[in-house]
Amino acid sequence: MQKHLISILVPFKNTESYLVECLDSIVNQTYTHWELIIVDDGSTDASYELVKNYADTDARIHLLRNDGTGIIEALRTGCKQAKGTFMTRMDSDDVMALNKLEQMQQSLITHGEGHLALGSVRYFSEAGIGNGYKRYETWLNALTSQGTNFEEIYKECVIPSPCWMVYKTDFERCGGFTPNTYPEDYDLAFRFYKQGLKCIPSNDVLHHWRDYAVRTSRVDAHYAENSFLELKVNYFLELSHDKEKTIIIWGAGAKGKKVAQLLIEKNISFEWVCDNPKKIGKDIYNQTLKSFEYLSTIENYQSIITVANHEAQLEIEQYFQSRKMTAMNDYFFFC
């Protein structure tokens, strides 16, 4: 017997072309005891009317208009109406696997509060999926299969925004969508981590993630790389930085420079190393770049790695391991 109500939060804006697939995938779920709280964020196409047709024929669908403007306000508007035991989010241009809700709620019932139900994801696109998204999908699913998502939280968003479920009590304890911080999905992932939620491993593809040229995460300034780096630095300083240790930035590319700027703005001292002979000895932002050999002169340090090259990352990781240094304690990959 399906006793536990699931609240599904869906903000939408001008996704008329994709809403039918999205809504059909929800309506046809094997688990039927759910409420869909779907919030229009000022659509100018026929999206609102399309959703209204669904809501008029299915009492489980609650169509609202955003109390404010933007995704966070839309999610907040929906949260006010949520009555479920479990909370989850869905994007209006994506597609659920038909057993998604059933599997996630069963995982939470089995493991109890303090846990985060996840599923593997698959990207799809009419134009084909680029190598960057394929790598992200592979990396993310490998973490999810082991439930080790938070072990690499400073690299990228380790919790796919439309493929998680938690007890509402845990969701509220983590602050829900109260903060005005973008990117809101990555911020929520950090708050799940901060509150000690444990990821439940899953190998099942439960979500089909649509990519297209004007998807919000591609075109909205809130999801630009600098926003991600600022979020990472803020949470690193709050959750992971040992004030007794020197911060070392590895790499002097665009990401390394942005991290340096953010630390300078916060009056946080650091050292900076790179392997580019043209930059070693140069001053950037009044900070002298040093070679990696300089590390031997420092006893206690924590490293922020902004080097993007995969082979270089493996070499850096081997360097730390040879010195008995550990990830998420002594070194943190920011890309």
JOHU-V928684 format. One record per pair of residues at least 12 apart in sequence whose C-alpha atoms are under 10 Angstrom apart, sorted by the first residue. I is the first residue (numbers start at 1). GAP is how many residues later the second one is. Records with the same first field share a line. If there is no record, write none. Layout:
# JOHU-V928684
I->GAP, GAP
This chain:
# JOHU-V928684
1->32
2->29, 30, 31, 32, 100
3->30, 82
4->29, 30, 80, 81, 82, 101, 102, 105
5->26, 27, 28, 29, 30, 77, 78, 79, 80, 81, 82, 100
6->25, 26, 27, 28, 29, 30, 76, 77, 78, 79, 80, 81, 82, 95, 96, 99, 159, 160, 161, 162
7->26, 27, 28, 29, 30, 53, 71, 72, 74, 75, 76, 77, 78, 79, 80, 81, 82, 158, 161
8->18, 26, 27, 28, 29, 30, 53, 70, 71, 74, 76, 78, 79, 80, 81, 82, 83, 93, 154, 157
9->26, 27, 28, 29, 30, 65, 66, 67, 68, 69, 70, 72, 73, 78, 79, 80, 81, 82, 83, 153
10->26, 27, 28, 29, 30, 53, 61, 64, 65, 68, 78, 79, 80, 81, 82, 83, 152
11->26, 27, 28, 29, 30, 53, 54, 55, 59, 60, 61, 62, 63, 64, 65, 66, 67, 78, 79, 80, 81
12->26, 27, 28, 29, 30, 31, 35, 36, 39, 53, 54, 58, 59, 62, 63, 78, 79, 80, 81
13->26, 27, 28, 29, 30, 31, 32, 33, 34, 35, 57, 58, 79, 80, 203
14->26, 27, 28, 29, 30, 31, 32, 33, 34, 78, 79
15->28, 29, 30, 31, 32, 33, 76, 77, 78, 200
16->27, 28, 29, 30, 31, 32, 33, 34, 35, 76, 77
17->28, 29, 30, 75, 76
18->29, 74, 75, 76, 77, 192
19->28, 29, 31, 32, 72, 73, 74, 75, 76
20->27, 30, 31, 34, 72, 73, 75
21->71, 72, 73, 74, 75
22->68, 69, 70, 71, 72, 73, 74, 186
23->13, 28, 31, 38, 69, 70, 71, 72, 73
24->30, 71, 72, 74
25->69, 70, 71, 72, 73, 74, 75
26->35, 64, 69, 70, 71, 72, 73, 74, 75
27->27, 31, 33, 34, 71
28->68, 69, 70, 71
29->67, 68, 69, 70, 71, 72, 73
30->67, 68, 69, 70, 71, 72, 73
31->67, 68, 69, 70, 71, 72, 74
32->28, 69, 70
33->27, 51, 68, 69
34->26, 27, 49, 50, 51, 52, 53, 67
35->23, 24, 25, 26, 27, 46, 47, 48, 49
36->19, 22, 23, 24, 25, 26, 27, 42, 46, 52, 53, 54
37->23, 24, 25, 26, 27, 38, 40, 41, 42, 43, 44, 45, 52
38->13, 17, 23, 24, 25, 26, 27, 28, 36, 37, 39, 40, 52, 53, 54
39->12, 23, 24, 25, 26, 27, 28, 32, 34, 35, 36, 37, 38, 39, 53
40->23, 24, 25, 26, 27, 29, 30, 31, 34, 37, 38
41->23, 24, 25, 26, 27, 28, 29, 30, 31, 32, 33, 34
42->23, 24, 26, 27, 28, 32
43->22
48->15, 16, 17
51->12
52->12
62->16, 19
63->15
64->13, 14, 17
65->12, 13
66->12
71->106, 111, 112, 113, 145
72->105, 106, 107, 108, 109, 110, 111, 112, 113
73->104, 105, 106, 107
74->103
75->14, 101, 102, 103
76->100, 101, 102, 103
77->100
78->99
79->93, 97, 98, 99
82->86
83->85
84->83, 84
85->20, 81, 82, 83, 84
86->18, 19, 22, 79, 80, 81, 82, 83, 84, 85
87->18, 77, 78, 79, 80, 81, 82, 83, 84, 85, 89
88->13, 16, 29, 73, 74, 75, 76, 77, 78, 79, 80, 83
89->71, 72, 73, 74, 75, 76, 96
90->71, 72, 73, 74, 117
91->70, 71, 72, 118, 119
92->70, 118
93->115, 116, 117, 118, 119, 122
94->29, 30, 68, 113, 114, 115, 116, 117
95->29, 67, 111, 112, 113, 114, 115
96->25, 66, 67, 109, 110, 111, 112, 113
97->22, 24, 107, 108, 109, 110, 111
98->108, 109
99->105, 106, 107, 108
100->18, 19, 63, 64, 104, 105, 106, 107
101->62, 63, 64, 105
103->14, 15, 16, 99, 101, 103
104->12, 13, 14, 15, 59, 60, 61, 62, 96, 98, 102
105->12, 60, 61, 62
107->58, 59, 93, 94, 95
108->57, 58, 59, 92
109->58
111->87, 89
112->54, 55
113->53, 54, 55, 56, 57, 84, 85
114->52, 53, 55, 56, 57, 78, 81, 82, 83, 84, 85
115->50, 51, 52, 55, 77, 81, 82, 83, 84, 85
116->31, 43, 48, 49, 50, 51, 54, 55, 76, 80, 81, 82, 83, 84, 85
117->27, 30, 46, 47, 48, 49, 50, 80, 81, 82, 83, 84, 85
118->23, 26, 27, 29, 31, 41, 42, 44, 45, 46, 47, 48, 81, 82, 83, 84, 85, 86, 87, 88, 89
119->21, 22, 25, 26, 28, 40, 41, 43, 44, 45, 46, 81, 82, 83, 84, 85, 86, 87, 88
120->17, 18, 20, 21, 22, 23, 24, 25, 40, 43, 44, 81, 82, 83, 84, 85, 86, 87, 88
121->16, 17, 19, 20, 23, 39, 41, 42, 82, 83, 84, 85, 86, 87, 88
122->12, 15, 16, 19, 83, 84, 85, 86, 87, 88
123->13, 14, 84, 85, 86, 87, 88
124->84, 85, 86, 87, 88
125->84, 85, 86, 87, 88
126->84, 85, 86
127->84, 85, 86
128->83, 84
129->81, 82, 83
130->81
133->78
136->20, 21, 22
137->23, 72
139->13, 17, 19
140->12, 16, 17, 18, 19, 20
141->17, 19, 60, 61, 62, 63, 64
142->59, 60, 61
143->15, 16, 56, 58, 59, 60
144->14, 15, 55, 56, 57, 58, 59, 60
145->54, 55, 56, 57, 58, 59
146->53, 54, 55, 56, 57
147->51, 52, 53, 54, 55, 56
148->50, 51, 52, 53
149->40, 44, 49, 50, 51, 52
150->39, 40, 42, 43, 44, 46, 47, 48, 49, 178
151->42, 176, 177, 181
152->175, 176, 180, 181, 182, 183
153->33, 36, 37, 40, 79, 175, 179, 180, 181, 182
154->32, 36, 74, 75, 77, 78, 79, 81, 82, 150, 151, 174, 178, 179, 180, 181
155->73, 74, 77, 150, 151, 177, 178, 179, 180
156->30, 72, 73, 76, 177, 178, 179
157->26, 28, 29, 30, 31, 32, 33, 71, 75
158->27, 28, 31, 32
159->26, 27, 29, 30, 31, 33, 40
160->25, 26, 29, 47, 49
161->23, 24, 25, 27, 28
162->23, 45, 46, 47
163->42, 43, 44, 45, 46
164->25, 35, 42, 43
166->26, 31
170->22, 25, 27
171->17, 20, 21, 24, 26
173->18, 19, 22
174->14, 15, 16, 17, 18, 19, 20, 21, 22, 23
175->13, 16, 17, 20
176->12, 15, 16
181->41, 46, 50
182->39, 40, 41, 42, 45, 46, 48, 49
183->34, 37, 38, 39, 40, 41, 42, 44, 45, 48
184->38, 39, 47
185->38
186->37, 42, 45, 46
187->41, 44, 45, 48
190->41, 42, 45, 46, 49
191->44
193->46
194->41, 44, 45
225->30, 33
226->28, 29, 32, 33, 36
228->106
229->26, 27, 29, 30, 33, 105, 106
230->28, 29, 31, 32, 33
232->27, 102
233->25, 26, 27, 29, 30, 71, 101
234->28, 29, 32
236->68, 92, 96
237->26, 31
240->62, 88, 89, 90, 91, 92
241->60, 61, 62, 87, 88, 89
242->58, 59, 60, 87, 88
243->25, 58, 59
244->56, 57, 58
245->25, 53, 54, 55, 56, 57, 58, 85
246->22, 23, 24, 25, 52, 53, 54, 55, 56, 57
247->16, 21, 22, 23, 24, 25, 53, 54, 55, 56, 57, 83, 84
248->12, 21, 22, 23, 24, 25, 47, 50, 53, 54, 55, 56, 57, 83
249->21, 22, 23, 24, 25, 40, 53, 54, 55, 56, 57, 58, 82, 83
250->21, 22, 23, 24, 25, 39, 40, 41, 42, 53, 54, 55, 56, 57, 66, 83, 84
251->21, 22, 23, 24, 25, 38, 53, 54, 55, 56, 57
252->20, 21, 22, 23, 24, 27, 28, 32, 37, 54, 55
253->21, 23, 53, 54, 55
254->52, 53
255->50, 51, 52, 53, 79, 80
256->16, 17, 18, 48, 49, 50, 51, 78
257->15, 27, 28, 49
258->48
259->45, 46, 47, 75
260->12, 24, 25, 27
261->23, 24
264->21, 22, 23
269->18
270->17, 31, 32, 33
271->16, 17, 18, 19, 23, 24, 27, 30, 32
272->12, 15, 16, 17, 18, 19, 20, 22, 23, 31, 32
273->15, 16, 17, 18, 19, 20, 21, 22, 30, 32
274->15, 16, 17, 18, 19, 32, 33
275->14, 15, 16, 17, 18
276->13, 14, 15
277->12, 13, 14
279->12
280->12
300->30
301->28, 29, 30
302->23, 25, 26, 27, 28, 29, 30
303->17, 24, 25, 26, 27, 28, 29, 30, 31
304->26, 27, 28, 29, 30, 31
305->12, 26, 27, 28, 29, 30
306->26, 27, 28, 29
307->26, 27, 28
308->25, 26, 27
309->26
310->25
313->20, 22
316->15, 17
317->14, 15, 16
